[in-house]
């Protein structure tokens, strides 16, 4: 899944699923660390603003063209995930404390950029 290899429907699907799973894991870990329930509804409530940002990032950067690329795809998806996610949380009266923005930015960078970095490293081997 490197940016130099031809993009297949399978590659796009795997990359999209990985991004979705990353955001769901982020939301689940956050809920668990704050002693909130790990119900499907609770995870969805926490994740939807960030998943919306992830989807918008994919659309804006046309992520299907280079889905596993760290740059520009990964960077754009990560930034959109955080910016749109925080904007939607603010608009819906959810927390956007500076400490949360910092933690969310770091955590989502690790997962959304991390899997792409691992994929690139494996492809080089």
MODELLER restraints for C-alpha pairs under 7 A, 6 or more apart:
rsr = mdl.restraints
at = mdl.atoms
rsr.add(forms.Gaussian(group=physical.xy_distance, feature=features.Distance(at['CA:1:A'], at['CA:11:A']), mean=6.52, stdev=0.5))
rsr.add(forms.Gaussian(group=physical.xy_distance, feature=features.Distance(at['CA:1:A'], at['CA:68:A']), mean=5.58, stdev=0.5))
rsr.add(forms.Gaussian(group=physical.xy_distance, feature=features.Distance(at['CA:1:A'], at['CA:119:A']), mean=6.29, stdev=0.5))
rsr.add(forms.Gaussian(group=physical.xy_distance, feature=features.Distance(at['CA:1:A'], at['CA:123:A']), mean=6.96, stdev=0.5))
rsr.add(forms.Gaussian(group=physical.xy_distance, feature=features.Distance(at['CA:2:A'], at['CA:68:A']), mean=5.87, stdev=0.5))
rsr.add(forms.Gaussian(group=physical.xy_distance, feature=features.Distance(at['CA:2:A'], at['CA:69:A']), mean=6.22, stdev=0.5))
rsr.add(forms.Gaussian(group=physical.xy_distance, feature=features.Distance(at['CA:2:A'], at['CA:120:A']), mean=5.66, stdev=0.5))
rsr.add(forms.Gaussian(group=physical.xy_distance, feature=features.Distance(at['CA:2:A'], at['CA:123:A']), mean=6.44, stdev=0.5))
rsr.add(forms.Gaussian(group=physical.xy_distance, feature=features.Distance(at['CA:3:A'], at['CA:66:A']), mean=5.43, stdev=0.5))
rsr.add(forms.Gaussian(group=physical.xy_distance, feature=features.Distance(at['CA:3:A'], at['CA:68:A']), mean=6.30, stdev=0.5))
rsr.add(forms.Gaussian(group=physical.xy_distance, feature=features.Distance(at['CA:3:A'], at['CA:69:A']), mean=5.04, stdev=0.5))
rsr.add(forms.Gaussian(group=physical.xy_distance, feature=features.Distance(at['CA:7:A'], at['CA:65:A']), mean=6.63, stdev=0.5))
rsr.add(forms.Gaussian(group=physical.xy_distance, feature=features.Distance(at['CA:7:A'], at['CA:66:A']), mean=6.75, stdev=0.5))
rsr.add(forms.Gaussian(group=physical.xy_distance, feature=features.Distance(at['CA:12:A'], at['CA:64:A']), mean=5.52, stdev=0.5))
rsr.add(forms.Gaussian(group=physical.xy_distance, feature=features.Distance(at['CA:12:A'], at['CA:67:A']), mean=5.78, stdev=0.5))
rsr.add(forms.Gaussian(group=physical.xy_distance, feature=features.Distance(at['CA:15:A'], at['CA:67:A']), mean=5.87, stdev=0.5))
rsr.add(forms.Gaussian(group=physical.xy_distance, feature=features.Distance(at['CA:15:A'], at['CA:68:A']), mean=6.27, stdev=0.5))
rsr.add(forms.Gaussian(group=physical.xy_distance, feature=features.Distance(at['CA:19:A'], at['CA:112:A']), mean=6.14, stdev=0.5))
rsr.add(forms.Gaussian(group=physical.xy_distance, feature=features.Distance(at['CA:20:A'], at['CA:51:A']), mean=6.79, stdev=0.5))
rsr.add(forms.Gaussian(group=physical.xy_distance, feature=features.Distance(at['CA:22:A'], at['CA:111:A']), mean=5.80, stdev=0.5))
rsr.add(forms.Gaussian(group=physical.xy_distance, feature=features.Distance(at['CA:22:A'], at['CA:112:A']), mean=6.47, stdev=0.5))
rsr.add(forms.Gaussian(group=physical.xy_distance, feature=features.Distance(at['CA:23:A'], at['CA:47:A']), mean=6.62, stdev=0.5))
rsr.add(forms.Gaussian(group=physical.xy_distance, feature=features.Distance(at['CA:23:A'], at['CA:50:A']), mean=6.83, stdev=0.5))
rsr.add(forms.Gaussian(group=physical.xy_distance, feature=features.Distance(at['CA:23:A'], at['CA:51:A']), mean=6.58, stdev=0.5))
rsr.add(forms.Gaussian(group=physical.xy_distance, feature=features.Distance(at['CA:24:A'], at['CA:47:A']), mean=6.09, stdev=0.5))
rsr.add(forms.Gaussian(group=physical.xy_distance, feature=features.Distance(at['CA:26:A'], at['CA:108:A']), mean=6.93, stdev=0.5))
rsr.add(forms.Gaussian(group=physical.xy_distance, feature=features.Distance(at['CA:27:A'], at['CA:43:A']), mean=6.14, stdev=0.5))
rsr.add(forms.Gaussian(group=physical.xy_distance, feature=features.Distance(at['CA:27:A'], at['CA:46:A']), mean=5.82, stdev=0.5))
rsr.add(forms.Gaussian(group=physical.xy_distance, feature=features.Distance(at['CA:27:A'], at['CA:47:A']), mean=5.40, stdev=0.5))
rsr.add(forms.Gaussian(group=physical.xy_distance, feature=features.Distance(at['CA:28:A'], at['CA:38:A']), mean=6.60, stdev=0.5))
rsr.add(forms.Gaussian(group=physical.xy_distance, feature=features.Distance(at['CA:28:A'], at['CA:43:A']), mean=5.93, stdev=0.5))
rsr.add(forms.Gaussian(group=physical.xy_distance, feature=features.Distance(at['CA:31:A'], at['CA:37:A']), mean=6.70, stdev=0.5))
rsr.add(forms.Gaussian(group=physical.xy_distance, feature=features.Distance(at['CA:31:A'], at['CA:38:A']), mean=6.81, stdev=0.5))
rsr.add(forms.Gaussian(group=physical.xy_distance, feature=features.Distance(at['CA:32:A'], at['CA:38:A']), mean=6.77, stdev=0.5))
rsr.add(forms.Gaussian(group=physical.xy_distance, feature=features.Distance(at['CA:49:A'], at['CA:84:A']), mean=6.92, stdev=0.5))
rsr.add(forms.Gaussian(group=physical.xy_distance, feature=features.Distance(at['CA:49:A'], at['CA:85:A']), mean=4.34, stdev=0.5))
rsr.add(forms.Gaussian(group=physical.xy_distance, feature=features.Distance(at['CA:49:A'], at['CA:88:A']), mean=5.58, stdev=0.5))
rsr.add(forms.Gaussian(group=physical.xy_distance, feature=features.Distance(at['CA:49:A'], at['CA:89:A']), mean=6.40, stdev=0.5))
rsr.add(forms.Gaussian(group=physical.xy_distance, feature=features.Distance(at['CA:50:A'], at['CA:81:A']), mean=5.04, stdev=0.5))
rsr.add(forms.Gaussian(group=physical.xy_distance, feature=features.Distance(at['CA:50:A'], at['CA:82:A']), mean=6.56, stdev=0.5))
rsr.add(forms.Gaussian(group=physical.xy_distance, feature=features.Distance(at['CA:50:A'], at['CA:84:A']), mean=6.80, stdev=0.5))
rsr.add(forms.Gaussian(group=physical.xy_distance, feature=features.Distance(at['CA:50:A'], at['CA:85:A']), mean=4.15, stdev=0.5))
rsr.add(forms.Gaussian(group=physical.xy_distance, feature=features.Distance(at['CA:51:A'], at['CA:81:A']), mean=6.79, stdev=0.5))
rsr.add(forms.Gaussian(group=physical.xy_distance, feature=features.Distance(at['CA:52:A'], at['CA:85:A']), mean=6.93, stdev=0.5))
rsr.add(forms.Gaussian(group=physical.xy_distance, feature=features.Distance(at['CA:53:A'], at['CA:80:A']), mean=4.93, stdev=0.5))
rsr.add(forms.Gaussian(group=physical.xy_distance, feature=features.Distance(at['CA:53:A'], at['CA:81:A']), mean=3.96, stdev=0.5))
rsr.add(forms.Gaussian(group=physical.xy_distance, feature=features.Distance(at['CA:53:A'], at['CA:82:A']), mean=6.87, stdev=0.5))
rsr.add(forms.Gaussian(group=physical.xy_distance, feature=features.Distance(at['CA:53:A'], at['CA:84:A']), mean=4.73, stdev=0.5))
rsr.add(forms.Gaussian(group=physical.xy_distance, feature=features.Distance(at['CA:53:A'], at['CA:85:A']), mean=5.49, stdev=0.5))
rsr.add(forms.Gaussian(group=physical.xy_distance, feature=features.Distance(at['CA:54:A'], at['CA:77:A']), mean=5.45, stdev=0.5))
rsr.add(forms.Gaussian(group=physical.xy_distance, feature=features.Distance(at['CA:54:A'], at['CA:80:A']), mean=6.05, stdev=0.5))
rsr.add(forms.Gaussian(group=physical.xy_distance, feature=features.Distance(at['CA:54:A'], at['CA:81:A']), mean=4.58, stdev=0.5))
rsr.add(forms.Gaussian(group=physical.xy_distance, feature=features.Distance(at['CA:56:A'], at['CA:80:A']), mean=6.70, stdev=0.5))
rsr.add(forms.Gaussian(group=physical.xy_distance, feature=features.Distance(at['CA:57:A'], at['CA:76:A']), mean=5.69, stdev=0.5))
rsr.add(forms.Gaussian(group=physical.xy_distance, feature=features.Distance(at['CA:57:A'], at['CA:77:A']), mean=4.29, stdev=0.5))
rsr.add(forms.Gaussian(group=physical.xy_distance, feature=features.Distance(at['CA:57:A'], at['CA:80:A']), mean=4.98, stdev=0.5))
rsr.add(forms.Gaussian(group=physical.xy_distance, feature=features.Distance(at['CA:57:A'], at['CA:81:A']), mean=6.87, stdev=0.5))
rsr.add(forms.Gaussian(group=physical.xy_distance, feature=features.Distance(at['CA:58:A'], at['CA:77:A']), mean=5.95, stdev=0.5))
rsr.add(forms.Gaussian(group=physical.xy_distance, feature=features.Distance(at['CA:61:A'], at['CA:73:A']), mean=6.19, stdev=0.5))
rsr.add(forms.Gaussian(group=physical.xy_distance, feature=features.Distance(at['CA:61:A'], at['CA:76:A']), mean=6.52, stdev=0.5))
rsr.add(forms.Gaussian(group=physical.xy_distance, feature=features.Distance(at['CA:63:A'], at['CA:73:A']), mean=5.61, stdev=0.5))
rsr.add(forms.Gaussian(group=physical.xy_distance, feature=features.Distance(at['CA:66:A'], at['CA:73:A']), mean=6.57, stdev=0.5))
rsr.add(forms.Gaussian(group=physical.xy_distance, feature=features.Distance(at['CA:67:A'], at['CA:73:A']), mean=6.25, stdev=0.5))
rsr.add(forms.Gaussian(group=physical.xy_distance, feature=features.Distance(at['CA:68:A'], at['CA:116:A']), mean=5.47, stdev=0.5))
rsr.add(forms.Gaussian(group=physical.xy_distance, feature=features.Distance(at['CA:69:A'], at['CA:116:A']), mean=6.43, stdev=0.5))
rsr.add(forms.Gaussian(group=physical.xy_distance, feature=features.Distance(at['CA:70:A'], at['CA:113:A']), mean=6.22, stdev=0.5))
rsr.add(forms.Gaussian(group=physical.xy_distance, feature=features.Distance(at['CA:70:A'], at['CA:116:A']), mean=5.55, stdev=0.5))
rsr.add(forms.Gaussian(group=physical.xy_distance, feature=features.Distance(at['CA:70:A'], at['CA:117:A']), mean=6.45, stdev=0.5))
rsr.add(forms.Gaussian(group=physical.xy_distance, feature=features.Distance(at['CA:74:A'], at['CA:112:A']), mean=6.54, stdev=0.5))
rsr.add(forms.Gaussian(group=physical.xy_distance, feature=features.Distance(at['CA:74:A'], at['CA:113:A']), mean=5.60, stdev=0.5))
rsr.add(forms.Gaussian(group=physical.xy_distance, feature=features.Distance(at['CA:78:A'], at['CA:108:A']), mean=6.69, stdev=0.5))
rsr.add(forms.Gaussian(group=physical.xy_distance, feature=features.Distance(at['CA:78:A'], at['CA:109:A']), mean=6.16, stdev=0.5))
rsr.add(forms.Gaussian(group=physical.xy_distance, feature=features.Distance(at['CA:78:A'], at['CA:112:A']), mean=6.21, stdev=0.5))
rsr.add(forms.Gaussian(group=physical.xy_distance, feature=features.Distance(at['CA:82:A'], at['CA:105:A']), mean=6.13, stdev=0.5))
rsr.add(forms.Gaussian(group=physical.xy_distance, feature=features.Distance(at['CA:86:A'], at['CA:96:A']), mean=6.36, stdev=0.5))
rsr.add(forms.Gaussian(group=physical.xy_distance, feature=features.Distance(at['CA:89:A'], at['CA:95:A']), mean=6.53, stdev=0.5))
rsr.add(forms.Gaussian(group=physical.xy_distance, feature=features.Distance(at['CA:89:A'], at['CA:96:A']), mean=6.82, stdev=0.5))
rsr.add(forms.Gaussian(group=physical.xy_distance, feature=features.Distance(at['CA:90:A'], at['CA:96:A']), mean=6.28, stdev=0.5))
